[in-house]
């Protein structure tokens, strides 16, 4: 029994430190911003996709119409709606249409 108590006495600080690290580690790293949630990752990827698709939409719309900046907002919106649909997509992303419409204004 004494041997077991001696073993526990020598290993106790290491075990308690390990447990504290397991409990506090995720809390500290989450607070510091070192963790990325799946929702944040999905929003970031979607924003990057939209940015790239807006660039393609603007390029294609400007090739179809010489000066899209002179069009009314509704006409730019309709033009963007035509060119915002990317190959392989079944539906148009409203974020891409909105970004393309605003991009064609300038």
C-alpha positions, 0 to 999 in steps of 0.5 A, spaced: 500 500 500 505 504 501 508 503 494 502 505 491 501 511 495 508 513 493 507 512 486 501 516 486 505 522 490 510 522 484 505 521 479 499 526 481 502 533 479 503 530 472 496 527 472 493 533 475 497 538 470 494 533 464 487 533 466 488 541 467 491 542 460 485 537 457 480 542 460 483 549 459 487 548 453 480 548 448 478 554 452 484 558 451 485 556 444 478 558 442 478 564 446 485 566 442 482 565 436 486 559 434 480 554 432 476 555 426 469 553 427 466 549 421 460 555 420 466 560 419 469 556 414 463 555 410 462 562 410 469 564 408 469 559 403 462 561 400 465 569 400 471 566 396 466 563 391 462 569 390 468 574 389 470 569 384 464 568 381 462 576 381 469 577 377 467 572 372 460 575 371 462 582 371 467 580 365 462 576 361 457 582 362 462 587 360 463 583 354 456 583 352 454 590 353 459 596 352 458 601 358 454 597 363 455 603 368 450 607 364 444 602 365 439 603 370 439 599 376 434 594 374 437 593 367 444 592 370 440 587 375 437 583 369 444 583 365 447 580 371 442 575 372 443 572 365 451 572 366 451 570 374 449 563 372 456 559 372 457 553 368 454 547 371 450 551 376 442 549 376 440 556 380 443 563 380 446 565 387 443 571 389 449 574 392 453 573 385 447 577 382 448 583 387 455 583 387 455 583 379 450 588 379 454 593 384 460 591 380 457 593 373 455 600 376 463 602 377 
